[in-house]
Amino acid sequence: MSPQTMKLLAKPMLFAAAFIWGTSFFIMKNALDVMPVFFLLAIRFTAGALLLALVCLKKWKSFTPDYLWRGAIIGGFLFLAYSVQTFGLALTTPSKNAFLTAVYCVIVPFLTWAVVKIRPDRYNILAALLCVTGVGLVSLTEDLTINTGDLLTLLCAVFYASHIVAVAKVSPGKDVTLLTVFQFAFAGLYAWIGGALTETFPSQALSDPALILPMAYLCVLATTVALLFQNVGMVWSDPASAAVILSLESVFGVLSSVIFYGDPVTGRLLAGFALIFVAVVCSETKFSFLQKKT
């Protein structure tokens, strides 16, 4: 396709990726009623690795053995993030899980500061303050306690941020799509091991219509298609616009959970969601889209 066509398709692709990931929260919540956490993730990542490996067949000529250890490291962080998030999802609502996961965007600059000594700027600090306030409104009860599901989701945000920093450290000079294949493959391997050690595989569930469609959605759309849309969309779109569009994932997560899952939404929750969303946009874009172009 011509560059003009790709630029036209870039933003719709990013919207599609944000929508697919946003709707995956309540779909995964339903799938957890039938399939245990580790085996659900094992199937999802293994299928994602195989599909993505087929999509990028031409890229295999650039494979070198160091893709294995790089994939093992970032796949480990991805496995930890998704595992903790999914255990948290089983204990909280999909809408809260969606917005609390988005906190990772605010954590990344501070984790980068700890690892590579790049100081956060004033926008990162403002985003952190907004985010902490939003998390308090979303998670804290009247007696100032936080439930286990919300706490696990916040921990998952730390692992997601760690994953992003790890990707930045090990991916330079490597084909990102091919590296993602190994990332998914190792995340799937760790999940199979976790399932074998701690869970019983529900073989009868594989023929359950209530599981087949959600798993197909998670494996094909939420893992492979959305990732490709994100990668292509970010190449052909400006970073600030891409960040704003992708941050809509949490908004789509709440909307779909309220409409399709029946999540209750209060004024306090909405205020917390709004603050977290503004914090994510602030951290990701520094409000550059509001500045006049010269």
N, C-alpha and C positions, 0 to 999 in steps of 0.2 A: 504494500500500500504506500501511497505517497505521503510525505511528511505532513502535508495539509490535512489529509484524511486522518492520520494518526493523532494530530492535535485536536481534531474535532471529536474523536472517539475517546480521548484520554479522560476527560472529566466524567462522562457517562460510565466508563469502566470503573473509576474510583468510587462513584456513587453506588454502583452495583456491588463492588467489594464490601463497602461499608454496610449496605443493606443485607447482604448474605451473612456477614459475620454477626450483625445485630440480631437477625432472626434466629441464628443458630443457638442462642441461649435457651429459649423456651423449648426448642426442638431437642436439644441435648437433655434438658430437664425431663422431658417425657421419655426419652430413650433410657435414662437411668432407672426408670421403673422396671425395666426388663433386663438390662445388661449391667453388670458390675463395672465400676469406674475403670480399672486397669485394662480389662478386656475390651471395653468400649474404645478406649484410647489406642489400644494395640491394633484393633481392626482399622480404626480411622487413619492412623499414621502409616501403617503398612500399605493400605490401599492408596493413600496419598503419594507415598514414595514410588510405588509401581506406576501409577498414572503419570506422575511428573517425569519419571525416567523415560517413559514412552514419548512424552511430549517433546523432550529435549534430546532426542536420539542423536542429532547432529553434533551436540555439544560434548559427547563422550570422548571424542578424539583429544580433548584437552585434559582428560583425566590423568592425575598423578597420584601416587600412593598417599601423599599427605592430606588428600581430601578425607581420608578415613579418620585420622585423629582429630582433624578440624570438625568434621561432622559429628564425631563422638562427643566432643566438648559442648558444642552449641545444641546438639540433640539432647544432651543431659539437662541443660538449663530449660529447654523447651518442655521436656518430659516433666520436670519438677513443677514448672509453671502451670501446665495443663492439668496435672494430677491434683495439685492443691486447689486450683480453681474449680475443678469438677467435684471434688469432695465438698468444697464450700457451696457449690450450686445445689448439692443434695440437701443442704441444711439452711438455705436462705431462698429468697425469691429470685427469679431470673432477672428482673429489672434492677434490683440492688446489686446482683452479681455483675451485671453489665457495666454499671457506672463505677463500682468500686474497682473493677479490673482496670478501668481507664486511668486510674491513679498512676500507673506505671509511667505514663508520659511525663508526669511531674517529677518522678523519682530519678529518671535517667540523668539529668544534668548534675545532680548531686552525687550519684554513683560514679559518673564520669570524673567528677572532681576528685573523688577518693582514689580512682584508679590511675588517671593520667594527669592529674593536677591542673585541670582546666577549671577555673573558678566559675560558678554560676553568675549570671548577670542579674540586674534588678528585676527583669521580667520573670526569671526563674524563681526568685525569692517571692515576688508578688503571687505567682502561680501556686507556690507551696502554701502560702497563707490562705489563699482562697480555697485550696484543695482540702486543707486540714479542717477548715470551717464546714465545707460541704460534707466531708466524711463524718464529722460530728453530727450534723443534722440527719444524715442518712442512717447512721449506724447506732448511735447512742440512744438508749432507752431513757425513760423518765428518771430511773435510778442510776443513770450514768454508767450502765454496763453495756457490753457489746456481745452479741450472740456469736456462737462458734463459727457459723457459716460466713458471717461478715468478716470475722477475724482471719479465717482461712483465705478469703478472697483478697484481703489486703496483703497477706503474705504472698499470695500468687502474683500480685502487682510488683512486689520486690523481685521475684524470680523472673518475671517478664522483663523488667528493667535490666537485670543482670544478663539476660539472654541478649538483649540489644547491644549492650556494651561488649559482650563476648563476641558477637557477630562482627562488630566494628574492629575488634582486635585480630580475628583470625581470617577474615574474608578478603582483605586487600590482595590484589593480584590473582584472585580466583574467580571463576565463573559463578555468579551468585545462584543461578537456577540449579546448576549441577551440585553446588554445595548444599542447597536446600534438599535435594534428593537424599543425600547422606544424612542430613539433619533429621529428616522424617524417618529414614530407615532405622537410625539408632534410637530415636524417641520411641518408635514402635517396638524395637528389641527390648528396651528397658521396661516398657509397659507389659510385654509378654512375660518377662521375668517376674515383674511385680504381681501379675495375675496368677501365675503358676505357684508363687509362694504364699499368696494370701487369699485367693478367691477360688470359687468353683465355677468352671465355665458352663453356662446354661445352654447346652447344645440345642435344647428344644426351642430356645428363643430365636434361633436363626430362621425358623419357619414361621415366626409370629409376624403377621402383617403389620402389627403395631410397631415393629422394630425395623422392618426392611426399608420402608420409605425414609424414616429419619436417618438411618445409617447411610443410605445412598446420598441423601442431601449433605450430610456431614463429610463423607469421604470425597464425593465428586465436586460439589459446589463450594462448601465451606473450607475445604483443605486445598484442592487443586485449582479450580477455576478462579476463586477469589484471590488466591495468591498471584496467579498469572495476571489477572486484571490489575492488581495493585502494582506489580513490577512494571508492566507496560504503561499504566497510567502515570506513574511517577516519573518515568523517563520522558514522557511527552507533555508533562504539565509542570507549571512552576511550583516550587516546594511549598510556598505558603498556602496556595489554593489546595494542593494535594493534602496537606496536613489538616486543614479545616474540614475538607470533605471526609477524610478517613476518620476524623474524630466524631463524625455523626454516627459511627457504629453504636456508641452507647445510647444515643437518642433512639435509633431504630430498635435497639434492644429493649428499651422501656416501652415504646409504642407497641411492638409486637407482643410483649409479655402481658401488657394490659388488655389488648384486643383479643389475643388468642389463648392466653393462659389464665386470664382473670385476675392478674396481680392488683392488689389494692394500692391506690396512690393517694397520699394525703398532701396538704399544702406544705408541710414540713419536708416531706420527701422531695417534692418538686423544687423547693428552694435549694435543698442540698444538691440535687441533680444539676440544677442550673449553675451553681457555684463550681461544681466539679468540671462541668463542660467549659465554662469560661476559663478555668484554670488550665485545662488541657490546651485550649486554643491559644491562651497567653504563652504557655511554655513552648508550644510547637511553632508558633508564627511570630511571636512578639508583636502581634497586631499590625504586622507590616502591610496587610491588605487594606488597612484604614488610611495609610499614608498616600498622599497625592503622588502620582507618577510624574516624574519630570521628563 
